[in-house]
Amino acid sequence: MRRRFDEEFKKNAVRLSYASNKPVAEVARDLDISDAILYRWRQKYTAEGDKTRFASMDEENKALRLKVAQQAIEIDMLKKASAYFASLHK
């Protein structure tokens, strides 16, 4: 089962990885996480714990994908309604 980490844990892990003299892989081992996860978190958070441009773009991308999916559902519903009402006027 995949473990989930809250945002504060991620930020603290990133801060620690930048502040420590240890290599990132060793910091990750100390935190009992993979170094790949810690590197991914370092893409999302700065050494101060702020969100990076990458994180902001990722959130925007997710929001846009959701909006596109919702609009596709609406379009499909409108097509079906249009076909239904067109069949009534025949």
Stockholm file with secondary structure:
# STOCKHOLM 1.0

chainA/1-90         MRRRFDEEFKKNAVRLSYASNKPVAEVARDLDISDAILYRWRQKYTAEGDKTRFASMDEENKALRLKVAQQAIEIDMLKKASAYFASLHK
#=GR chainA/1-90 SS CCCCCCHHHHHHHHHHHHHCSSCHHHHHHHTTSCHHHHHHHHHHBCTTSCBCHHHHHHHHHHHHHHHHHHHHHHHHHHHHHHHHHHHHTC
#=GC SS_cons        CCCCCCHHHHHHHHHHHHHCSSCHHHHHHHTTSCHHHHHHHHHHBCTTSCBCHHHHHHHHHHHHHHHHHHHHHHHHHHHHHHHHHHHHTC
//
